[in-house]
Amino acid sequence: MTLKERDKKHLWHPLTQHKLHPHTIAISKAKGCTLTDEDGNNYIDAIASWYTSMYGHCNPYITNRVAEQMQVLDQVVFTGFTHEPAIKLSEALCKILPENQTKLFFSDNGSTAVEIGIKMALQYHSNKSQKRNVLVAFEHGFHGDTLGAMSVSGLSVYNGPFAEFLMDVKRIPTPDDTNHDMVLDHLRKLALEFDIAAFVYEPLVQGAAAMKMHDAEGLDQILKFCNEFGIITVADEVMTGFGKTGKYFASDYMETKPDIICLSKALTGGLMPMAITSCSQKIYDAFYSDEMDKGLFHGHTYSANPLACTAALACIELLTSEDIQTNIKHITERHQDFGERIKSHPKVASIRQKGIIFAMELDVENERYGNLRDTLYNHFMEHGVYLRPLGNTIYIQAAYVISDAELDKVYEVIEGALEIV
Ligand SMILES: *Cc1c(COP(=O)(O)O)cnc(C)c1O
């Protein structure tokens, strides 16, 4: 039996309606930007396996370091103990994070990073005896699949069955270059009517909303307003972090820095699951007390796993290297050229780009929309490129090490797809 046949017996895949999508592809190896399936077919991983493997799959710079660390210290409790990989990582990460971020709290995935950000914000107010119990988030945001993270997410297809169990969250529209005053008015009204604890947002690019992009100046005004009103700002940089937008973090585009930042995905370059919620000294100080119960009593068994910390440190060394920074600029320029070339194609409604994140919305008839995603996906896979369209949007978010030839192929296959929709 093939792997994909044996898979069906016991495995339940994430985000999958198995009755409608019974087929899986068994991937047997990955190297650089290439995924290879059990039949020997190769696919260019043009979304870096959900934007994690940004330095290429099985990058020896990362895997060798982790292999060495494995011989020395594999796992240890992070309550009461500490270790060099976590300490070195904290020093390296705090050098590149926005300068107000001074403390790091570890967990295992993007959703828990957000969950912890929300809990930090809520307990911050509670520790200061302030009654604040409402959250604010952008429309159409995505922050993960645990209950707190789901609450601030605004995509109903994920959240429908759980709606009545979620936290109290008010929504504001994302800022564009026409609506700054309207968005601020909306927020001001909410702030007057409710006791708002925190604003949770994806800075500049909303990933699951099909790479919807918004305006840095408008976001900066929102963040300033939150600061004035004592609303804790929680930037979910799980997707945008570590160079994707052209700066180390999307928050680097705004003058006003968030109180809390959530990180995962590219943090470990796809090698191990890990997440970090960072915060400013102001947040940490609200928990630092002679009273036991003012501490943050949240913890995960694998917090700051030494192997994951080692992977993350190696990734930061790569990210800050001249080679990777040059590649980021080069891919950004190549995407711009590609955008210029296809923007007037009759099937292209619009193009969006921030750094190496490139998205194009297709202009297609409504009745065909339902099958559009599957048609596109199948076309891409048949032509050896792994892309996962979101609705009528095709996006690229490939590793920083993708070659020109591989990029050419990705562009070519996308252009081919425009002829079949
Ligand atoms: C992927 C993602 C999450 C959730 O991370 P998981 O590791 O899948 O739990 C949260 N926020 C954003 C912006 C993401 O892209």
The ligand as a Gaussian input file, in Angstrom:
#p B3LYP/6-31G(d) Opt

LIG

0 1
 C       -0.550000      30.895000      11.458000
 C       -0.980000      32.071000      12.250000
 C       -1.428000      31.933000      13.574000
 C       -1.592000      30.589000      14.231000
 O       -0.387000      29.929000      14.371000
 P       -0.415000      28.321000      14.586000
 O        1.022000      27.983000      14.801000
 O       -0.986000      27.741000      13.335000
 O       -1.250000      28.058000      15.782000
 C       -1.746000      33.074000      14.267000
 N       -1.648000      34.293000      13.697000
 C       -1.237000      34.457000      12.432000
 C       -1.133000      35.832000      11.865000
 C       -0.892000      33.361000      11.662000
 O       -0.493000      33.525000      10.390000

